[in-house]
Amino acid sequence: MEKELIDNVCEEKIYKRVYDTYSEGINNYFYYKFGNREMAEESVQEAFIKLWENCRKVPLSNAKSYLYTVANNLSLNRYKHKKVVLRYANSVPQQTENNQGPDYKMEEQEFKLKLERAIQDLSEKQRTAFLLHRIDEKSYKEIAEILNISVKAVEKRMQKALQSLREKIEAFK
Amino acid sequence: MKENYNLADWLDNKISDDLLKDTEGFETLQKIKFYSAQLQKPEFRKEPVFQELKSRQNKAHKRKFNWSIAASILLILGFSSLAFLFSVKDFTSKINSQQTVLLPDESEVFLAEASKFQFNNWFWSFDRTTRLNGQAYFEVAKGKTFTVKTELGNVKVLGTRFDVEARDSFFKVICYEGSVRVTYEKEEVILTKGQFITYNNGVKIEQSNVYSEKPSWISKTHQFVNVSLAEVMHELEKEYQIRTDISNVTEDKRFTGTLPSDSLSLALDILSKTYQMNYTIINENKFIFVDNVKL
């Protein structure tokens, strides 16, 4: 009885719990991919509508991969790809013992901007993998599942992304 | 050669800074790692998106629901039109023969020779409409409007006895009891007991009186096919305006045969022989039947 309840995505409460657990991840993934917030929300809705329609066929344990599969297969051509706009947390500087003068502040600000621009210029694949790791703190294994590629391929993308970011940032100088 | 994704490993904290400190641009890489970790998640309107999603689901659900309603309506329409078609009962009397049709409400129709009569069995309780081509005498049970449609004109009654003849261009209605409303082309005439009206080729020929109780064409015999004794007696009671009692008769076989409708004594004799029973006349119109016990 209890198990049935837990496994049934058709159950409104379970469905909502699945939504609470995975919706943001899907939203962010699509945002990193296309930089369009409406598009990301649309992806979330489409994926969850499909999940609801097929709730009898999809066990709870498969819900996550089902959602990402549906989302990946969506074609949302009506939306424009945009630049991924990112925000930084107001955080402590990198090295506290170093000089904290106005120069340093400016330099930090400058670097943040360069990093953001460099991220925007990454290829869609590299950017998505990179931001899923850096922002959503997904493991390479999780990213591999989301993107439906191998962990090795994720590592390769991360490697390339880092190299590319470094080159771009240094080129901005 | 197996590729080495050392930067990826380092970013994922699998290897320490020391192993990479000679890498080109390591300082920039460190900054990338450090500041990219400070990036914030994009805004996500979690609850509003869920509410929108729900309302979209409901819409989709409604659309589906409407489809199923539409489908059911179509199905019902389909079935009822089928039922309508299949529940239409057709009767055609041959030349030189008559036919009696009993309608669901016990109204009786005596079909004259070479006539066609039609009614709908299922929808009878909603609509007492019949179609006639030829001639028929109606004894209609009281109830909703009873309509006889012919190609020439229509007759509407509530419950009465009348005769309609509609053949080729000849249209005649005789009212034997109560009143009937006759519609012929745009003309409407109400006939009362003993009146008749005839039209030929669209022209009213006559409107006058009759003095008989029933049309003369109706056969002097009454046919029964596989009916119980009680049903036969019921018919006789109506036919001759008598009362009968068969509560003491044990024989229960069904009757098929012809009984005269103009000779009560002959009819009773035939039945007595068939069912091996005797009858006692209580008075002029009351008869009691008992088994014919052989001594």
Chai-1 contact restraints between the chains, C-beta under 6 A:
chainA,res_idxA,chainB,res_idxB,connection_type,confidence,min_distance_angstrom,max_distance_angstrom,comment,restraint_id
A,Y19,B,F50,contact,1.0,0.0,6.0,A-B,restraint_1
A,E24,B,F44,contact,1.0,0.0,6.0,A-B,restraint_2
A,N27,B,F44,contact,1.0,0.0,6.0,A-B,restraint_3
A,N28,B,K41,contact,1.0,0.0,6.0,A-B,restraint_4
A,N28,B,P42,contact,1.0,0.0,6.0,A-B,restraint_5
A,Y31,B,P42,contact,1.0,0.0,6.0,A-B,restraint_6
A,E41,B,V49,contact,1.0,0.0,6.0,A-B,restraint_7
A,V44,B,V49,contact,1.0,0.0,6.0,A-B,restraint_8
A,Q45,B,L53,contact,1.0,0.0,6.0,A-B,restraint_9
A,F48,B,L53,contact,1.0,0.0,6.0,A-B,restraint_10
A,I49,B,Q57,contact,1.0,0.0,6.0,A-B,restraint_11
A,W52,B,Q57,contact,1.0,0.0,6.0,A-B,restraint_12
A,L86,B,L39,contact,1.0,0.0,6.0,A-B,restraint_13
A,R87,B,Q40,contact,1.0,0.0,6.0,A-B,restraint_14
A,Y88,B,Q38,contact,1.0,0.0,6.0,A-B,restraint_15
A,A89,B,Q38,contact,1.0,0.0,6.0,A-B,restraint_16
A,A89,B,Q40,contact,1.0,0.0,6.0,A-B,restraint_17
A,S91,B,Q38,contact,1.0,0.0,6.0,A-B,restraint_18
A,Q94,B,F34,contact,1.0,0.0,6.0,A-B,restraint_19
A,F111,B,K31,contact,1.0,0.0,6.0,A-B,restraint_20
A,K112,B,Y35,contact,1.0,0.0,6.0,A-B,restraint_21
A,L115,B,Y35,contact,1.0,0.0,6.0,A-B,restraint_22
A,R134,B,S36,contact,1.0,0.0,6.0,A-B,restraint_23
A,R134,B,A37,contact,1.0,0.0,6.0,A-B,restraint_24
A,R134,B,L39,contact,1.0,0.0,6.0,A-B,restraint_25
A,I135,B,L39,contact,1.0,0.0,6.0,A-B,restraint_26
A,I135,B,K41,contact,1.0,0.0,6.0,A-B,restraint_27
A,E155,B,Y5,contact,1.0,0.0,6.0,A-B,restraint_28
A,E155,B,A8,contact,1.0,0.0,6.0,A-B,restraint_29
A,K156,B,Y5,contact,1.0,0.0,6.0,A-B,restraint_30
A,M158,B,A8,contact,1.0,0.0,6.0,A-B,restraint_31
A,M158,B,L11,contact,1.0,0.0,6.0,A-B,restraint_32
A,Q159,B,Y5,contact,1.0,0.0,6.0,A-B,restraint_33
A,Q159,B,L7,contact,1.0,0.0,6.0,A-B,restraint_34
A,Q159,B,A8,contact,1.0,0.0,6.0,A-B,restraint_35
A,L162,B,L7,contact,1.0,0.0,6.0,A-B,restraint_36
A,L165,B,I32,contact,1.0,0.0,6.0,A-B,restraint_37
A,R166,B,G25,contact,1.0,0.0,6.0,A-B,restraint_38
A,R166,B,T28,contact,1.0,0.0,6.0,A-B,restraint_39
A,R166,B,L29,contact,1.0,0.0,6.0,A-B,restraint_40
A,I169,B,T28,contact,1.0,0.0,6.0,A-B,restraint_41
A,E170,B,T28,contact,1.0,0.0,6.0,A-B,restraint_42
